[in-house]
Amino acid sequence: MTLIRCIILVLSLIDEQFNCFLNGRPDNGYHKLKWKPKGCTLPRLDGSHMLELLRGKRLVFIGDSLNRNMWESLICILRNSVKDKNKVYEEFGRHHFRTEASYSFVFEEYKCTVEFFVAPFLVQEWEVEGKNGTTKETLRLDLISRSADKYKNADIIVFNTGHWWTHEKTSTGGGQWNSGGQCDNETEPIKNEMYLTPYPQKMTVLRKVLRGMKTRVTYLNVTRMTDYRKDGHPSIYRKQHLSDEERKSPLSFQDCSHWCLPGVPDAWNEILYAELMVKLNQKRPPKLSALSVFRHQHKSCNILRL
């Protein structure tokens, strides 16, 4: 991706939180790297072709801000491949994507939408009565999020969860994701596997559960590939205008969980694109598709159900 194209994408759609270029990050190597798997070739994401695959369909992302990270990446890539940008728009005219419960981008020429629903836990958040008339927040693991009725008829669903389940949402950099994590001055990815984070045990458990599911799934695990990319976080370049406290101690307020855009989430979408090419081109009756993205802090593993 050229720097000029990067500027176009950044200024048009990317939220300030992920907009490292606009926020003053001086290096640009983080958005030039491409993931190349061993033993095969991953096709470059062809936005026009992906839109053809999505013609007449709803692609819905559901989860927390990391899934919004991936969603915004894909919106930028797809919109950049459309000649008439006026025919690509957020359904309700929104230009910022952090405050509402859902967003929907319409690609008018292809009669498709690419949407995002906020549901950090996927299940319903609940309140129970505590001592002395107080209430305690909890989760109903037997009930999915209340927004489910709005996306249950989607053709492809991308779920993500995990980050909010970790203790205080801490980062591997040693502190809370926006208060104390240390990932500044990281401009190169990890190149030696011995420095990678140990593979999460919960992912091994998840894989075993998936093998026993009656519903056919394809497991797209990007946890390890993402772990190499310590260079891809916004870090101190997470906003343009700092508060007085942030200005006095900028290194104490770093985002070491999310990812700069363009950047790492583009690779996740390349894998999604490759999987859709295989699944949607198969000659069989169409079925509801769901891609579940489970993340361990800022890493992830994906499941595609078709």
C-alpha beads as a LAMMPS data file, in Angstrom:
LAMMPS data file: protein, C-alpha beads

306 atoms
305 bonds

1 atom types
1 bond types

-500.0 500.0 xlo xhi
-500.0 500.0 ylo yhi
-500.0 500.0 zlo zhi

Masses

1 110.0

Atoms # bond

1 1 1 0.000 0.000 0.000
2 1 1 1.522 3.319 -1.027
3 1 1 1.804 6.237 1.363
4 1 1 -0.573 8.289 -0.834
5 1 1 -3.211 5.555 -0.683
6 1 1 -2.617 5.339 3.064
7 1 1 -3.329 9.055 3.440
8 1 1 -6.550 8.756 1.421
9 1 1 -7.829 5.887 3.533
10 1 1 -6.797 7.460 6.810
11 1 1 -8.446 10.799 6.181
12 1 1 -11.699 9.343 4.905
13 1 1 -12.857 6.549 7.188
14 1 1 -10.446 5.447 9.901
15 1 1 -11.287 6.473 13.456
16 1 1 -8.792 8.603 15.358
17 1 1 -8.102 5.692 17.714
18 1 1 -6.537 3.644 14.883
19 1 1 -5.304 6.544 12.770
20 1 1 -1.601 6.408 13.627
21 1 1 -0.559 8.347 10.519
22 1 1 -2.812 11.298 11.304
23 1 1 -1.806 11.114 14.969
24 1 1 1.825 11.745 14.078
25 1 1 3.487 8.341 13.936
26 1 1 6.736 9.064 12.039
27 1 1 7.497 5.574 10.632
28 1 1 5.393 3.697 8.071
29 1 1 6.815 0.177 7.913
30 1 1 3.953 -1.187 10.002
31 1 1 1.521 -1.002 7.072
32 1 1 3.899 -2.287 4.395
33 1 1 4.428 -5.811 5.720
34 1 1 2.492 -8.727 4.211
35 1 1 1.861 -12.070 5.898
36 1 1 3.194 -15.020 3.880
37 1 1 2.241 -18.450 5.256
38 1 1 4.547 -21.443 4.911
39 1 1 3.677 -23.944 2.217
40 1 1 1.126 -21.848 0.305
41 1 1 0.516 -18.431 -1.186
42 1 1 -2.089 -16.107 0.299
43 1 1 -3.828 -14.120 -2.468
44 1 1 -3.757 -10.361 -2.292
45 1 1 -7.146 -9.036 -1.267
46 1 1 -8.883 -7.923 -4.438
47 1 1 -11.546 -5.522 -3.201
48 1 1 -13.568 -5.607 -6.420
49 1 1 -13.628 -9.386 -6.449
50 1 1 -14.561 -9.558 -2.778
51 1 1 -17.468 -7.217 -3.438
52 1 1 -18.596 -9.562 -6.211
53 1 1 -18.491 -12.412 -3.698
54 1 1 -20.597 -10.274 -1.355
55 1 1 -23.054 -9.103 -4.010
56 1 1 -26.565 -9.122 -2.559
57 1 1 -25.316 -10.254 0.868
58 1 1 -24.944 -8.959 4.427
59 1 1 -21.522 -9.294 6.021
60 1 1 -21.793 -8.515 9.746
61 1 1 -19.046 -8.082 12.339
62 1 1 -20.083 -8.525 15.981
63 1 1 -17.900 -7.997 19.038
64 1 1 -15.634 -5.478 20.710
65 1 1 -13.312 -2.725 19.487
66 1 1 -10.849 -5.254 18.058
67 1 1 -13.539 -6.455 15.685
68 1 1 -14.271 -2.815 14.894
69 1 1 -10.555 -2.607 14.077
70 1 1 -11.001 -5.410 11.518
71 1 1 -14.306 -3.996 10.235
72 1 1 -12.850 -0.530 9.589
73 1 1 -9.907 -2.122 7.786
74 1 1 -12.237 -3.987 5.439
75 1 1 -14.471 -0.962 4.834
76 1 1 -11.418 1.034 3.730
77 1 1 -10.149 -1.723 1.439
78 1 1 -13.532 -2.314 -0.201
79 1 1 -14.398 1.366 -0.590
80 1 1 -11.016 2.044 -2.173
81 1 1 -11.873 -0.464 -4.928
82 1 1 -15.135 1.298 -5.879
83 1 1 -14.909 3.938 -8.602
84 1 1 -17.878 6.035 -7.480
85 1 1 -17.213 6.696 -3.782
86 1 1 -20.601 8.437 -3.485
87 1 1 -22.217 5.016 -3.782
88 1 1 -20.501 3.828 -0.618
89 1 1 -21.883 5.337 2.578
90 1 1 -22.823 4.653 6.175
91 1 1 -26.554 4.004 6.206
92 1 1 -27.329 6.797 8.697
93 1 1 -24.659 9.241 7.496
94 1 1 -22.276 8.635 10.401
95 1 1 -18.599 9.498 10.096
96 1 1 -17.380 8.382 13.535
97 1 1 -17.667 4.805 14.718
98 1 1 -17.208 4.619 18.480
99 1 1 -20.414 5.782 20.160
100 1 1 -23.344 3.953 18.549
101 1 1 -24.475 0.351 19.059
102 1 1 -24.239 -0.520 15.372
103 1 1 -23.081 0.759 11.993
104 1 1 -23.839 -0.305 8.431
105 1 1 -21.913 0.583 5.276
106 1 1 -23.885 0.278 2.065
107 1 1 -22.135 -0.634 -1.192
108 1 1 -24.916 0.477 -3.475
109 1 1 -23.636 -0.956 -6.765
110 1 1 -23.256 -4.407 -5.245
111 1 1 -26.455 -4.318 -3.173
112 1 1 -24.499 -5.474 -0.118
113 1 1 -23.785 -4.150 3.356
114 1 1 -20.808 -4.536 5.682
115 1 1 -21.961 -3.944 9.249
116 1 1 -20.706 -3.821 12.824
117 1 1 -22.624 -4.489 16.058
118 1 1 -21.116 -3.701 19.452
119 1 1 -21.256 -6.769 21.729
120 1 1 -18.004 -7.078 23.734
121 1 1 -19.043 -10.293 25.507
122 1 1 -21.400 -11.677 22.833
123 1 1 -23.653 -12.779 25.702
124 1 1 -26.019 -10.513 27.653
125 1 1 -24.716 -8.261 30.383
126 1 1 -26.884 -8.543 33.487
127 1 1 -27.371 -7.050 36.935
128 1 1 -28.156 -8.994 40.106
129 1 1 -29.119 -7.669 43.514
130 1 1 -26.228 -7.499 45.949
131 1 1 -25.908 -6.636 49.603
132 1 1 -27.567 -3.563 51.099
133 1 1 -29.657 -2.922 48.005
134 1 1 -26.654 -2.622 45.685
135 1 1 -26.448 -4.219 42.265
136 1 1 -23.685 -6.338 40.849
137 1 1 -22.833 -6.624 37.165
138 1 1 -22.645 -10.136 35.776
139 1 1 -23.103 -12.049 32.522
140 1 1 -25.846 -14.387 31.336
141 1 1 -23.864 -17.069 29.525
142 1 1 -27.099 -18.728 28.411
143 1 1 -28.323 -15.663 26.494
144 1 1 -26.705 -14.066 23.472
145 1 1 -26.570 -10.290 23.107
146 1 1 -29.843 -8.403 22.684
147 1 1 -28.895 -7.226 19.214
148 1 1 -28.947 -10.807 17.849
149 1 1 -32.365 -10.405 16.233
150 1 1 -30.956 -7.622 14.074
151 1 1 -28.289 -9.762 12.452
152 1 1 -29.610 -13.325 12.585
153 1 1 -30.560 -13.237 8.900
154 1 1 -27.091 -12.111 7.778
155 1 1 -25.243 -14.202 5.192
156 1 1 -21.810 -13.988 6.824
157 1 1 -21.259 -13.203 10.499
158 1 1 -17.896 -12.370 12.068
159 1 1 -17.886 -12.839 15.849
160 1 1 -15.098 -11.673 18.124
161 1 1 -14.637 -11.827 21.879
162 1 1 -11.933 -12.412 24.466
163 1 1 -10.371 -9.024 25.167
164 1 1 -13.001 -7.978 27.718
165 1 1 -12.770 -11.317 29.524
166 1 1 -9.151 -10.757 30.556
167 1 1 -8.313 -9.282 33.954
168 1 1 -8.698 -5.489 33.662
169 1 1 -8.124 -5.874 29.910
170 1 1 -4.369 -5.723 30.444
171 1 1 -1.903 -5.818 27.602
172 1 1 1.212 -7.926 27.252
173 1 1 3.187 -4.707 27.542
174 1 1 2.750 -4.681 31.304
175 1 1 -0.236 -2.477 32.005
176 1 1 -3.821 -1.567 31.235
177 1 1 -4.201 -1.114 27.481
178 1 1 -4.465 2.680 27.578
179 1 1 -2.665 3.309 30.849
180 1 1 0.779 1.875 31.368
181 1 1 1.328 -0.641 28.569
182 1 1 4.716 -0.228 26.929
183 1 1 4.961 -0.624 23.144
184 1 1 6.384 2.744 22.109
185 1 1 9.481 2.752 19.874
186 1 1 8.501 -0.662 18.479
187 1 1 9.049 -0.340 14.729
188 1 1 9.980 -3.917 13.801
189 1 1 8.049 -7.186 14.197
190 1 1 9.349 -10.090 16.271
191 1 1 11.640 -12.197 14.087
192 1 1 12.634 -14.925 16.546
193 1 1 9.895 -17.318 17.696
194 1 1 11.475 -17.687 21.134
195 1 1 10.244 -14.187 21.991
196 1 1 6.604 -14.920 21.191
197 1 1 3.973 -15.176 23.926
198 1 1 3.219 -18.795 24.947
199 1 1 0.232 -20.118 23.033
200 1 1 -2.912 -19.576 25.183
201 1 1 -4.273 -22.760 26.742
202 1 1 -7.818 -21.498 26.173
203 1 1 -7.183 -21.682 22.425
204 1 1 -6.277 -25.360 22.713
205 1 1 -9.502 -25.967 24.633
206 1 1 -11.445 -24.044 22.009
207 1 1 -9.994 -26.154 19.216
208 1 1 -11.087 -29.357 20.967
209 1 1 -14.601 -28.004 21.443
210 1 1 -14.854 -27.044 17.789
211 1 1 -13.894 -30.532 16.686
212 1 1 -16.892 -31.883 18.572
213 1 1 -19.437 -29.431 17.171
214 1 1 -22.252 -30.717 14.995
215 1 1 -22.173 -27.554 12.905
216 1 1 -19.444 -27.680 10.278
217 1 1 -16.769 -25.034 10.919
218 1 1 -13.478 -23.902 9.447
219 1 1 -11.023 -22.742 12.085
220 1 1 -8.889 -19.769 11.011
221 1 1 -6.321 -19.270 13.739
222 1 1 -4.367 -16.009 13.407
223 1 1 -3.163 -15.852 17.003
224 1 1 0.451 -16.748 16.247
225 1 1 0.817 -14.613 13.123
226 1 1 -0.511 -11.594 15.001
227 1 1 1.813 -12.163 17.949
228 1 1 4.806 -11.312 15.751
229 1 1 3.508 -7.796 15.143
230 1 1 4.575 -5.847 18.215
231 1 1 5.280 -2.953 15.832
232 1 1 1.656 -2.542 14.787
233 1 1 0.023 -0.950 17.865
234 1 1 -1.011 2.723 18.078
235 1 1 0.977 3.080 21.320
236 1 1 1.300 6.825 22.034
237 1 1 -0.114 7.683 18.592
238 1 1 -3.704 6.922 19.594
239 1 1 -5.122 10.464 19.488
240 1 1 -4.273 13.938 18.239
241 1 1 -5.250 16.089 21.186
242 1 1 -3.908 15.000 24.554
243 1 1 -5.293 15.989 27.945
244 1 1 -3.074 17.908 30.360
245 1 1 -2.346 14.673 32.234
246 1 1 -1.501 12.801 29.029
247 1 1 0.713 15.643 27.827
248 1 1 2.729 15.567 31.069
249 1 1 3.292 11.815 30.891
250 1 1 2.547 10.530 27.362
251 1 1 4.351 7.199 27.860
252 1 1 1.905 6.301 30.625
253 1 1 -1.012 6.344 28.180
254 1 1 -0.403 3.821 25.425
255 1 1 -2.676 1.590 23.381
256 1 1 -0.900 -1.756 23.089
257 1 1 -3.993 -3.808 22.257
258 1 1 -5.500 -2.286 19.122
259 1 1 -3.816 -1.899 15.736
260 1 1 -2.903 0.979 13.462
261 1 1 -4.786 1.196 10.163
262 1 1 -3.654 0.435 7.575
263 1 1 -1.863 -2.414 9.325
264 1 1 -2.253 -5.823 10.933
265 1 1 -6.070 -6.177 10.547
266 1 1 -5.572 -5.976 6.775
267 1 1 -3.875 -9.386 7.002
268 1 1 -6.831 -10.821 8.936
269 1 1 -9.120 -9.631 6.150
270 1 1 -6.871 -11.197 3.513
271 1 1 -7.388 -14.542 5.219
272 1 1 -11.129 -13.922 5.430
273 1 1 -11.125 -13.096 1.717
274 1 1 -9.202 -16.276 0.843
275 1 1 -11.617 -18.399 2.875
276 1 1 -14.659 -16.763 1.291
277 1 1 -13.188 -17.391 -2.158
278 1 1 -13.083 -21.094 -1.374
279 1 1 -16.412 -21.381 0.441
280 1 1 -18.609 -19.102 -1.653
281 1 1 -17.344 -20.473 -4.943
282 1 1 -18.235 -24.031 -4.005
283 1 1 -21.235 -25.332 -5.947
284 1 1 -23.724 -26.095 -3.214
285 1 1 -26.891 -24.480 -1.805
286 1 1 -26.122 -21.279 0.136
287 1 1 -26.232 -21.501 3.911
288 1 1 -25.865 -19.021 6.725
289 1 1 -22.190 -18.260 7.262
290 1 1 -20.598 -17.191 10.496
291 1 1 -17.030 -16.239 11.211
292 1 1 -16.304 -16.232 14.925
293 1 1 -13.196 -14.373 15.964
294 1 1 -11.959 -15.208 19.454
295 1 1 -9.106 -13.043 20.690
296 1 1 -6.651 -13.474 23.528
297 1 1 -5.967 -9.860 24.452
298 1 1 -4.771 -8.332 21.141
299 1 1 -4.364 -11.688 19.379
300 1 1 -7.044 -13.712 17.703
301 1 1 -8.155 -16.946 16.194
302 1 1 -10.939 -17.194 13.681
303 1 1 -13.704 -19.639 12.895
304 1 1 -15.625 -19.643 9.637
305 1 1 -18.911 -21.517 9.503
306 1 1 -20.657 -21.970 6.192

Bonds

1 1 1 2
2 1 2 3
3 1 3 4
4 1 4 5
5 1 5 6
6 1 6 7
7 1 7 8
8 1 8 9
9 1 9 10
10 1 10 11
11 1 11 12
12 1 12 13
13 1 13 14
14 1 14 15
15 1 15 16
16 1 16 17
17 1 17 18
18 1 18 19
19 1 19 20
20 1 20 21
21 1 21 22
22 1 22 23
23 1 23 24
24 1 24 25
25 1 25 26
26 1 26 27
27 1 27 28
28 1 28 29
29 1 29 30
30 1 30 31
31 1 31 32
32 1 32 33
33 1 33 34
34 1 34 35
35 1 35 36
36 1 36 37
37 1 37 38
38 1 38 39
39 1 39 40
40 1 40 41
41 1 41 42
42 1 42 43
43 1 43 44
44 1 44 45
45 1 45 46
46 1 46 47
47 1 47 48
48 1 48 49
49 1 49 50
50 1 50 51
51 1 51 52
52 1 52 53
53 1 53 54
54 1 54 55
55 1 55 56
56 1 56 57
57 1 57 58
58 1 58 59
59 1 59 60
60 1 60 61
61 1 61 62
62 1 62 63
63 1 63 64
64 1 64 65
65 1 65 66
66 1 66 67
67 1 67 68
68 1 68 69
69 1 69 70
70 1 70 71
71 1 71 72
72 1 72 73
73 1 73 74
74 1 74 75
75 1 75 76
76 1 76 77
77 1 77 78
78 1 78 79
79 1 79 80
80 1 80 81
81 1 81 82
82 1 82 83
83 1 83 84
84 1 84 85
85 1 85 86
86 1 86 87
87 1 87 88
88 1 88 89
89 1 89 90
90 1 90 91
91 1 91 92
92 1 92 93
93 1 93 94
94 1 94 95
95 1 95 96
96 1 96 97
97 1 97 98
98 1 98 99
99 1 99 100
100 1 100 101
101 1 101 102
102 1 102 103
103 1 103 104
104 1 104 105
105 1 105 106
106 1 106 107
107 1 107 108
108 1 108 109
109 1 109 110
110 1 110 111
111 1 111 112
112 1 112 113
113 1 113 114
114 1 114 115
115 1 115 116
116 1 116 117
117 1 117 118
118 1 118 119
119 1 119 120
120 1 120 121
121 1 121 122
122 1 122 123
123 1 123 124
124 1 124 125
125 1 125 126
126 1 126 127
127 1 127 128
128 1 128 129
129 1 129 130
130 1 130 131
131 1 131 132
132 1 132 133
133 1 133 134
134 1 134 135
135 1 135 136
136 1 136 137
137 1 137 138
138 1 138 139
139 1 139 140
140 1 140 141
141 1 141 142
142 1 142 143
143 1 143 144
144 1 144 145
145 1 145 146
146 1 146 147
147 1 147 148
148 1 148 149
149 1 149 150
150 1 150 151
151 1 151 152
152 1 152 153
153 1 153 154
154 1 154 155
155 1 155 156
156 1 156 157
157 1 157 158
158 1 158 159
159 1 159 160
160 1 160 161
161 1 161 162
162 1 162 163
163 1 163 164
164 1 164 165
165 1 165 166
166 1 166 167
167 1 167 168
168 1 168 169
169 1 169 170
170 1 170 171
171 1 171 172
172 1 172 173
173 1 173 174
174 1 174 175
175 1 175 176
176 1 176 177
177 1 177 178
178 1 178 179
179 1 179 180
180 1 180 181
181 1 181 182
182 1 182 183
183 1 183 184
184 1 184 185
185 1 185 186
186 1 186 187
187 1 187 188
188 1 188 189
189 1 189 190
190 1 190 191
191 1 191 192
192 1 192 193
193 1 193 194
194 1 194 195
195 1 195 196
196 1 196 197
197 1 197 198
198 1 198 199
199 1 199 200
200 1 200 201
201 1 201 202
202 1 202 203
203 1 203 204
204 1 204 205
205 1 205 206
206 1 206 207
207 1 207 208
208 1 208 209
209 1 209 210
210 1 210 211
211 1 211 212
212 1 212 213
213 1 213 214
214 1 214 215
215 1 215 216
216 1 216 217
217 1 217 218
218 1 218 219
219 1 219 220
220 1 220 221
221 1 221 222
222 1 222 223
223 1 223 224
224 1 224 225
225 1 225 226
226 1 226 227
227 1 227 228
228 1 228 229
229 1 229 230
230 1 230 231
231 1 231 232
232 1 232 233
233 1 233 234
234 1 234 235
235 1 235 236
236 1 236 237
237 1 237 238
238 1 238 239
239 1 239 240
240 1 240 241
241 1 241 242
242 1 242 243
243 1 243 244
244 1 244 245
245 1 245 246
246 1 246 247
247 1 247 248
248 1 248 249
249 1 249 250
250 1 250 251
251 1 251 252
252 1 252 253
253 1 253 254
254 1 254 255
255 1 255 256
256 1 256 257
257 1 257 258
258 1 258 259
259 1 259 260
260 1 260 261
261 1 261 262
262 1 262 263
263 1 263 264
264 1 264 265
265 1 265 266
266 1 266 267
267 1 267 268
268 1 268 269
269 1 269 270
270 1 270 271
271 1 271 272
272 1 272 273
273 1 273 274
274 1 274 275
275 1 275 276
276 1 276 277
277 1 277 278
278 1 278 279
279 1 279 280
280 1 280 281
281 1 281 282
282 1 282 283
283 1 283 284
284 1 284 285
285 1 285 286
286 1 286 287
287 1 287 288
288 1 288 289
289 1 289 290
290 1 290 291
291 1 291 292
292 1 292 293
293 1 293 294
294 1 294 295
295 1 295 296
296 1 296 297
297 1 297 298
298 1 298 299
299 1 299 300
300 1 300 301
301 1 301 302
302 1 302 303
303 1 303 304
304 1 304 305
305 1 305 306
